[in-house]
Amino acid sequence: MKRINAAIGSTLLLAGLAVNADEVPTTREMNLVGWQEFAELVPGQIDTVLLPLGTLEAHGVLPNGSDNLAPTAMAAELAERVNALVAPTLNYGVTGSLDAYAGNFSISAAAYEVFISDILNGLASNEFRNIVILNGHGGPQTEILQRVAEDVGRRQRVRTLVINWWAVADDITHDVFGENGGHAGNNESAYVQAIVPRHVHAERYSPAMASPRGEGWSAYPFPSSIVLYEEGQGYPDFDEKKAAVYFRRVNIRIGDVVEATIKKWDEAGIFR
């Protein structure tokens, strides 16, 4: 009887594993998915990939990798909701006017354009239908991403979406903080604080570290690593409760954008 029960249990266990293998991926991270499981998942069960990317750049008292940390955390939060795999984060980007600060890296625009094009082409070749770029860095990088994503989408007949999260969440910034934000300002500081609070060094902060972008002048390097969108607004306050609220609301908003865009593509029968 014990042998029969054990055999039945083993059969049920194997059946359960088979069902789970078909319905639930063992992980959402492409870094951790083996080729056999990948072949079972894509295409068919999973058509969407999230690609987080940013750069290494000074951010006031935040980690230099804040532009990478934010979209990486965002992708992890959204992957199950939008039924996506998460591609490895591209941590190096086109930094711009803050590249002279300690610990910063910048890839040339020409090299970055070729590299990101190859990455997107590779994702398309792996038969993802929806390629969602979660971008954590502004400046010239955003223009490159939008242009390359459109080009790859047209040539490969895949659907591409580039999300600059801080811009999409602009109204949430005003709602949570009652004012505009900034690079390493209240909004970005809050999101990163919700992810890695130990690495946000509020004790090093001074309001003198922040400057608004001026009209009629430019400087290289930019004189502050906290860049305010509006004068007198966007100074970080490092409020833990606001950080938690902001993190949650931003993730919901980005998920809404991804889901709505894919739904409209599907309804229009684009590249199906």
Phi and psi in degrees as a GROMACS rama.xvg file:
@    title "Ramachandran Plot"
@    xaxis  label "Phi"
@    yaxis  label "Psi"
@TYPE xy
-61.7849  -40.298  LYS-2
-64.9989  -40.0628  ARG-3
-63.7916  -46.3726  ILE-4
-61.6157  -40.4277  ASN-5
-64.8537  -40.6413  ALA-6
-64.3617  -44.3343  ALA-7
-61.3743  -42.9504  ILE-8
-61.4791  -42.1761  GLY-9
-64.7418  -40.7019  SER-10
-62.7465  -45.4856  THR-11
-63.5397  -39.6008  LEU-12
-62.573  -46.8288  LEU-13
-63.206  -39.437  LEU-14
-63.7102  -41.7343  ALA-15
-62.8853  -40.0853  GLY-16
-65.5098  -38.46  LEU-17
-64.226  -42.9126  ALA-18
-62.2643  -46.0628  VAL-19
-62.2443  -37.861  ASN-20
-61.695  -33.5143  ALA-21
-78.5395  -32.3367  ASP-22
-105.489  -31.1509  GLU-23
-129.175  117.762  VAL-24
-66.177  149.096  PRO-25
-67.3465  -23.6128  THR-26
-157.42  158.553  THR-27
-97.4512  -5.42942  ARG-28
-90.4378  121.971  GLU-29
-60.6937  -30.2023  MET-30
-58.7208  -27.8672  ASN-31
-106.719  -4.3028  LEU-32
-87.3648  128.964  VAL-33
-76.774  162.655  GLY-34
-64.1639  -32.9017  TRP-35
-68.4644  -44.7461  GLN-36
-66.4852  -38.7669  GLU-37
-57.7249  -44.1288  PHE-38
-63.5517  -29.9752  ALA-39
-76.1199  -27.6428  GLU-40
-91.3255  -40.9765  LEU-41
-119.732  128.131  VAL-42
-83.2078  -176.631  PRO-43
111.936  -75.4  GLY-44
-79.1833  -36.6208  GLN-45
-130.212  122.485  ILE-46
-110.921  -5.42426  ASP-47
-118.523  139.773  THR-48
-127.067  138.791  VAL-49
-103.852  125.43  LEU-50
-113.886  104.152  LEU-51
-82.2014  141.632  PRO-52
-156.883  157.647  LEU-53
-162.575  -128.067  GLY-54
-168.136  177.395  THR-55
-106.282  116.515  LEU-56
-156.708  146.221  GLU-57
-59.7472  135.876  ALA-58
-137.691  56.3797  HIS-59
59.9774  -116.554  GLY-60
-106.498  16.7366  VAL-61
-93.0771  167.741  LEU-62
-61.902  147.624  PRO-63
-59.1461  -26.1661  ASN-64
-89.4784  20.287  GLY-65
-57.2151  -36.8263  SER-66
-67.9352  -17.4027  ASP-67
-93.8327  -39.6293  ASN-68
-62.2753  -41.3176  LEU-69
-64.0666  -54.9194  ALA-70
-68.3536  -27.3328  PRO-71
-65.5358  -45.7414  THR-72
-65.5008  -38.4298  ALA-73
-60.7814  -45.7014  MET-74
-61.8207  -42.2004  ALA-75
-62.4231  -37.6471  ALA-76
-70.5076  -32.3974  GLU-77
-95.3119  -20.0957  LEU-78
-54.5446  -48.165  ALA-79
-68.7403  -42.1434  GLU-80
-58.2685  -44.1924  ARG-81
-98.1612  10.4787  VAL-82
51.1796  63.3306  ASN-83
-128.732  157.844  ALA-84
-93.2539  157.116  LEU-85
-111.744  117.315  VAL-86
-72.9703  155.288  ALA-87
-57.4663  140.697  PRO-88
-67.0842  136.039  THR-89
-90.5432  103.7  LEU-90
-85.002  -12.1403  ASN-91
-110.178  137.892  TYR-92
-146.221  -164.431  GLY-93
-94.9589  95.2585  VAL-94
-70.8585  -45.4398  THR-95
92.4428  -143.871  GLY-96
-73.9301  -1.08263  SER-97
-104.762  10.05  LEU-98
-72.5644  -7.03533  ASP-99
-85.5076  -11.4642  ALA-100
-72.9555  153.806  TYR-101
-60.3309  136.158  ALA-102
80.9875  7.23099  GLY-103
-91.8616  150.993  ASN-104
-131.248  148.958  PHE-105
-142.701  131.073  SER-106
-93.4652  140.34  ILE-107
-62.5727  149.729  SER-108
-59.1004  -39.4114  ALA-109
-64.6092  -45.4818  ALA-110
-67.1179  -39.732  ALA-111
-64.0463  -42.02  TYR-112
-61.3464  -43.7527  GLU-113
-65.1337  -43.1404  VAL-114
-66.902  -46.9249  PHE-115
-67.3215  -32.2607  ILE-116
-62.4759  -43.7969  SER-117
-64.7271  -37.6883  ASP-118
-63.9392  -46.899  ILE-119
-66.2414  -39.4191  LEU-120
-62.6418  -38.0355  ASN-121
-64.8349  -40.6633  GLY-122
-65.9166  -39.5373  LEU-123
-64.9277  -40.2095  ALA-124
-65.2244  -26.0068  SER-125
-83.731  9.25815  ASN-126
74.9917  24.5935  GLU-127
-72.8074  136.296  PHE-128
-88.485  -35.1631  ARG-129
-116.097  116.998  ASN-130
-110.801  112.152  ILE-131
-108.948  116.222  VAL-132
-94.2801  116.956  ILE-133
-97.7877  99.1344  LEU-134
-94.3252  130.232  ASN-135
-106.016  4.38217  GLY-136
-134.826  136.455  HIS-137
-94.3307  -145.598  GLY-138
69.2031  -152.018  GLY-139
-64.1582  -18.6973  PRO-140
-62.6225  -36.2959  GLN-141
-64.7813  -40.0742  THR-142
-65.5788  -41.0574  GLU-143
-61.5098  -46.4425  ILE-144
-62.0395  -44.6079  LEU-145
-64.4353  -42.0185  GLN-146
-68.5795  -45.8483  ARG-147
-68.1099  -40.8365  VAL-148
-61.7743  -41.3047  ALA-149
-65.7247  -41.5084  GLU-150
-63.6612  -46.8908  ASP-151
-64.4718  -42.0842  VAL-152
-58.831  -42.968  GLY-153
-68.3431  -45.0537  ARG-154
-72.3923  -39.6825  ARG-155
-92.389  -5.80375  GLN-156
56.4858  51.0308  ARG-157
-124.056  162.642  VAL-158
-97.1881  127.288  ARG-159
-122.017  142.227  THR-160
-135.979  123.379  LEU-161
-107.009  122.147  VAL-162
-116.611  117.048  ILE-163
-93.0116  97.5676  ASN-164
-60.0712  -38.3928  TRP-165
-65.8697  -32.1668  TRP-166
-73.9324  -41.3182  ALA-167
-62.5335  -32.1904  VAL-168
-95.4451  16.5367  ALA-169
-56.1754  -45.1059  ASP-170
-68.5783  -30.7229  ASP-171
-67.1666  -39.0846  ILE-172
-57.5397  -48.3739  THR-173
-64.7778  -34.8838  HIS-174
-71.9555  -45.2532  ASP-175
-73.5147  -40.8117  VAL-176
-105.01  -10.0061  PHE-177
74.5479  15.3914  GLY-178
-166.387  178.141  GLU-179
-73.5974  169.515  ASN-180
-110.808  -148.623  GLY-181
179.938  167.667  GLY-182
-65.8295  117.431  HIS-183
62.9849  20.9749  ALA-184
-87.2071  -159.188  GLY-185
-56.7246  -41.427  ASN-186
-69.6325  -54.9916  ASN-187
-66.694  -37.7465  GLU-188
-60.6014  -40.8439  SER-189
-65.0249  -45.2214  ALA-190
-63.1378  -44.556  TYR-191
-69.5906  -36.287  VAL-192
-60.8539  -36.1452  GLN-193
-67.9272  -23.2646  ALA-194
-90.7061  -53.6146  ILE-195
-131.541  67.8991  VAL-196
-57.4989  -30.2929  PRO-197
-65.1878  -22.5988  ARG-198
-105.024  12.143  HIS-199
-103.409  112.482  VAL-200
-102.05  77.9241  HIS-201
-60.7647  -26.4923  ALA-202
-66.4928  -17.4597  GLU-203
-91.8983  -6.69155  ARG-204
-80.2859  142.755  TYR-205
-142.335  139.613  SER-206
-56.2367  -22.9437  PRO-207
-67.2943  -12.7187  ALA-208
-78.2143  -5.96802  MET-209
-110.114  145.252  ALA-210
-144.761  142.815  SER-211
-80.8743  152.85  PRO-212
-69.1764  127.968  ARG-213
-88.2363  163.023  GLY-214
-98.8507  129.909  GLU-215
89.166  4.64155  GLY-216
-147.781  155.904  TRP-217
-144.284  155.314  SER-218
-144.25  144.144  ALA-219
-129.147  129.364  TYR-220
-64.4327  157.536  PRO-221
-61.8038  136.515  PHE-222
-69.8934  -10.3996  PRO-223
-136.56  147.166  SER-224
-93.4475  -3.97636  SER-225
-105.966  113.327  ILE-226
-111.904  111.219  VAL-227
-81.9843  140.229  LEU-228
-72.7801  -30.5557  TYR-229
-137.181  144.563  GLU-230
-62.7724  132.304  GLU-231
83.5173  0.0793777  GLY-232
-129.504  150.988  GLN-233
99.2621  2.75832  GLY-234
-65.5448  131.928  TYR-235
-67.391  144.6  PRO-236
-116.83  -9.17072  ASP-237
57.7437  33.5448  PHE-238
-79.3971  118.51  ASP-239
-63.0992  -40.7806  GLU-240
-67.0359  -43.2992  LYS-241
-63.1768  -38.5939  LYS-242
-60.9189  -44.508  ALA-243
-64.4314  -42.6086  ALA-244
-64.6579  -45.0411  VAL-245
-63.3379  -45.5486  TYR-246
-56.1025  -48.1843  PHE-247
-66.0746  -45.0235  ARG-248
-69.6476  -37.0136  ARG-249
-63.949  -44.5888  VAL-250
-62.0816  -40.2623  ASN-251
-62.3127  -43.9522  ILE-252
-63.0427  -45.9094  ARG-253
-63.9996  -40.4506  ILE-254
-60.8934  -39.8984  GLY-255
-60.7676  -42.9239  ASP-256
-63.7309  -45.0186  VAL-257
-62.5904  -49.5006  VAL-258
-62.6614  -43.5175  GLU-259
-65.369  -38.9409  ALA-260
-66.9334  -45.1059  THR-261
-64.6304  -39.6874  ILE-262
-60.5118  -43.4142  LYS-263
-69.507  -38.0059  LYS-264
-58.1719  -47.1752  TRP-265
-63.4328  -44.4191  ASP-266
-62.88  -32.1737  GLU-267
-84.9606  -6.95395  ALA-268
69.6389  30.7659  GLY-269
-75.5787  121.221  ILE-270
51.0783  44.3961  PHE-271
